[in-house]
Amino acid sequence: EEAENNCAVMAARQLDDYLKNGNIRNSVNYPEIVLPRTESNRLVVLHENIPNIITQISGALASDNVNIESLLSQAKGNNAVSIFDTNDAITESVISDISAIPGIVRVMAK
């Protein structure tokens, strides 16, 4: 019973960290990725693990005048996650521009 409670608490904490910060732990389909928050705005992008996608995401951010302060990207098989921290606002336009890139699965501002 104690082990079940501990597992439930661990799962709840990991889900909370994902919802607040985009950090992923113990996923079946995505890699573990944990980036301590360094700036006020965070963009989390779930995408296919394909060549040139980080360049395209970075280009979309630059086109919207968003400067990347910190970045971490990890892949697991065909799936990847990239976390971008910035002091600049992440607008619906930024999310829309990145979502339009082929290979993007989901874009979330945190």
N, C-alpha and C positions, 0 to 999 in steps of 0.2 A: 504494500500500500504506500509506503514511504517513497519507494522508487517511482511509482506512478505519479505521485504528487510532484516529485522533483523533476520528472520529465515534462509534466504539464507546465510547471513554472518556467523551465528552460525554453520550451516551445513558445510560450507567451512572450518571454523577453526577446527572443529572436524575431518573432513577428512584429513586435513593437519597434525594434531597431530597424527592421526593413521598412516599415511604414513611415517612420520618422526620418531615417537617414539613408535608406536604400541599401544598407549592408545586408549581405546574404551569407547565411551559415547553414550547413547541413542540407543543401538542396540536392535533389536527385538530378535535375536537368541543367542547372546553372552552377558555375564555379563559385567557390567561396571567395567573397570579396568584402573587405572591411577597410574603409578609409575614414580615419578620424576627421570629423568636420573641422575645416580650417576657415571657412568663409560663411557668410550669411545665407547664400543661396546655393542650392545643390540641384543638379540635373542628373537623373539616373536613366540610362539608355540600355534596354535589352535589345540585342541585335544578333544577327547571324555572324558566325566567325568567318568572315570573308575578307579578302585583300581590299585595302583602300577605304574601308568604312570609317575608320577613325579620322582619316584625312577629310572625308566628306562631312562628318559631324563637326569637326573643328572649323571647317570652311563655312558651314551654316551658322555656327556661333559667331564667327568673325563678321559675316555679312550682316548680322543683327547687332553688331557692336558689343558683343559679350566677350569679355576677356577671361580666359581660363587661368585661374590662380593655382589650381591643383587638379590632378587627373590620375585615375587608376583604372586600368582595364585588365580583365581576366577572361580567359576562354576555357570551355570544357566541351570537347567534341565540336559539334556544329553551333553551339550556343556561346554567347559572350555577353558580358556586362561591362559598361563603362560608366564611371562616376566622375562628374565634372563639378568642381567647386568654383564659385565666382562671387564677386561683390555686386555684379550687375544683375538687374532684374531679369528673371526668366519669364518672358511674356508668352501669351498664347501663340503669337507669331513665331517665336523661337521654337516652341513645341511643334507647331504645324510644319515649319520648314524642315526640321529634323525627321519628323514622322513621314515626310514625303520621300525620304531617301530609300532606295531599294535595299531590302535586307533588315530594315528596322522593324522590330517586333512591338516595342512599347517605349514611350517616353514619359517620364514623370518628373515633375518639379517637387522638391522636398524642402 
